Amino acid sequence: MEFFKLRRDIPFMRHALAFNAVSLITFLAAVFFLFSKGLHLSVEFTGGTLVEVNFSQSVDLDDIRGRINTLGYSDVQIQNFGSTRDILIRMPIVKGIPSGEQTAKVMDKLKEANASATMRRTEFVGPQVGDELTVDGLKALACVVVGIMIYLAIRFEWKYAVAGVIANLHDVIIILGFFAAFQWEFSLPVLAAVLAVLGYSVNESVVIFDRIRENFKRLRKLQTTAIIDNAITSTMSRTIITHGCTQLMVLSMLLFGGETLHYFALALTIGILFGIYSSVFVAAAIAMWLGIKREDLIKNNSSGADFDPNDPNSGAVV
């Protein structure tokens, strides 16, 4: 299905240097904020106290936040848990104040507002557990990157693997840069969103690389830049349909998902937007500068059983 079909190829690669200069500036700004400000890690990574509280009726989270803030605790997270009568409170470690004392003070404040407040459970997450989560998260990120590189190298050729991985890391660093610059909370759901963006972004790169490979067979008289421009232009309708639908779903989570899903959806929103950008202007351009040529891809696709030279959509894989 196509929304539209462009008759002329858009010369994306003619402006590849300018677009990649913008990408480089954005990337360097993200790295600067990561080193200068760092990530605002959540309780799961830094350690702290988690308290689950039940009320006899629905409660106003803003009122509860205001009361707990009077205790002087910073970065306290409060959200509904299961229903509007249950809340989950996450408090970071405060030097000199034991976890039990923190919990007792919070419960006293809650009972002042609503005498029916009942503590269902309390847990303490130590810094050691947070360190383990940080290491495990980095390992997961490394495994995803290595897996993507191996996949692209086997399916296409090493130049495409390098281009794809650089584009994907570009997306990840920019997401982290946004969270560092604005000091948004970086939690386990946000880490999950970052890993999801890696897989989502590489899918767009694979679609474009697949079309480039088929164009090298079908459009033998065109130069490499024209081949890439045609590949990107011919997949634009598919890109708009796929990413537009995904972005609508993510925006619905961002606008209506509440505090629990806010930063998860925000990370996905940034990742999807920059994922489209990087697949077109970063991955394709780097592959071009690395010197891709017809022989690199055709030798890996000796069987043309599934290819129809008269079908512009033949060979593209979603």
Residue pairs with C-beta under 8 A, 6 or more apart in sequence:
1 241
2 237
2 238
3 237
3 240
3 241
4 237
5 237
6 233
6 234
6 236
8 233
9 226
9 229
9 230
9 233
10 229
10 232
10 233
10 236
11 225
11 229
12 228
12 229
12 232
12 233
12 280
12 281
12 284
13 225
13 228
13 229
13 284
13 285
13 288
14 225
16 281
16 284
16 285
16 288
17 285
19 277
19 281
19 282
19 285
20 281
20 282
20 285
20 286
23 170
23 277
23 278
23 281
23 282
26 174
26 177
27 170
27 173
27 174
27 177
29 177
29 181
30 173
30 174
30 176
30 177
30 178
30 180
30 181
31 173
31 177
32 177
33 177
33 180
33 181
34 173
34 176
34 177
34 180
36 180
37 180
37 181
37 183
38 180
39 176
39 179
39 180
39 186
40 75
40 179
40 180
40 183
40 184
40 185
40 186
41 130
41 134
41 185
41 186
41 187
42 77
42 90
42 185
42 186
42 187
42 188
43 49
43 50
43 77
43 90
43 91
43 92
43 125
43 130
44 125
44 130
44 133
44 187
44 188
45 130
45 133
45 134
45 186
45 187
46 92
46 93
46 127
46 130
47 92
47 93
47 124
47 125
47 126
47 127
47 128
47 129
47 130
48 90
48 91
48 92
48 93
48 124
48 125
49 90
49 91
49 93
49 99
49 102
49 103
49 122
49 123
49 124
49 125
50 88
50 89
50 90
50 91
50 122
50 123
50 124
50 125
51 88
51 89
51 91
51 103
51 106
51 107
51 119
51 121
51 122
52 81
52 86
52 87
52 88
52 89
52 119
52 120
52 121
52 122
53 86
53 87
53 88
53 89
53 107
53 110
53 117
53 118
53 119
53 120
54 85
54 86
54 117
54 118
54 120
55 85
55 86
55 87
55 114
55 116
55 117
55 118
56 85
56 114
56 116
57 85
57 114
57 116
58 84
58 85
59 84
59 85
59 87
59 113
59 114
61 78
61 79
61 80
61 87
61 259
63 113
64 78
64 87
64 110
64 113
65 76
65 78
67 109
67 110
67 112
67 113
68 76
68 78
68 89
68 106
68 109
69 76
70 109
71 105
71 106
71 109
73 91
73 92
73 94
73 102
74 92
75 92
75 185
76 89
76 90
76 91
76 92
77 88
77 89
77 90
77 91
77 185
77 259
78 87
78 88
78 89
78 90
78 259
79 87
79 88
79 258
79 259
79 260
80 86
80 87
80 88
80 258
80 260
81 87
81 88
86 120
89 106
91 102
91 106
93 99
93 127
94 102
99 122
99 124
103 119
103 122
107 117
107 119
110 117
111 117
133 188
137 188
137 191
140 191
140 195
141 172
141 194
141 195
141 198
144 195
144 198
144 199
145 165
145 168
145 169
145 198
148 161
148 164
148 165
148 168
148 198
148 199
148 202
149 161
149 162
149 164
149 165
150 161
151 202
152 160
152 161
152 164
152 165
152 202
152 205
152 206
152 209
153 160
153 161
155 206
155 300
156 209
156 213
156 296
156 297
156 300
157 292
157 296
157 297
157 300
159 287
159 290
159 291
159 292
159 296
160 209
160 287
160 292
162 286
162 290
163 205
163 282
163 283
163 284
163 286
163 287
163 290
164 202
164 205
164 206
164 209
164 283
166 282
166 283
166 286
167 201
167 205
167 278
167 279
167 282
167 283
167 286
168 198
168 201
168 202
168 205
168 278
170 274
170 278
170 282
171 197
171 198
171 201
171 271
171 274
171 275
171 278
172 194
172 197
172 198
174 270
174 274
175 193
175 194
175 197
175 267
175 270
175 271
175 274
176 186
176 194
178 184
178 270
179 185
179 186
179 190
179 263
179 267
184 263
184 266
185 263
186 263
187 263
189 261
189 263
189 264
190 263
190 264
190 267
192 264
193 264
193 265
193 267
193 268
193 271
194 267
194 271
196 268
196 271
197 267
197 268
197 271
197 272
197 275
200 246
200 271
200 272
200 275
201 271
201 274
201 275
201 278
201 279
203 318
204 239
204 243
204 275
204 276
204 279
205 278
205 279
205 283
206 317
207 235
207 238
207 239
207 316
207 317
207 318
208 231
208 232
208 235
208 279
208 280
208 283
208 284
209 283
209 287
210 315
210 316
210 317
211 230
211 231
211 232
211 234
211 235
211 315
211 316
212 227
212 228
212 231
212 284
212 287
212 292
212 297
213 297
213 298
213 300
213 301
213 315
214 307
214 314
214 315
214 316
215 222
215 227
215 230
215 231
216 227
216 294
216 297
216 298
217 294
217 298
217 301
217 304
217 307
217 309
218 309
219 226
219 227
219 230
220 294
222 230
224 288
224 292
224 293
225 288
228 284
228 287
228 288
231 284
232 280
232 284
234 312
234 313
234 316
235 316
238 316
238 318
239 276
242 318
243 272
243 276
246 272
247 269
247 272
247 273
250 265
250 268
250 269
250 272
251 265
251 269
253 261
253 264
253 265
253 268
254 261
254 262
254 265
254 266
254 269
257 264
257 265
301 307
306 314
306 315
307 314
307 315
308 314
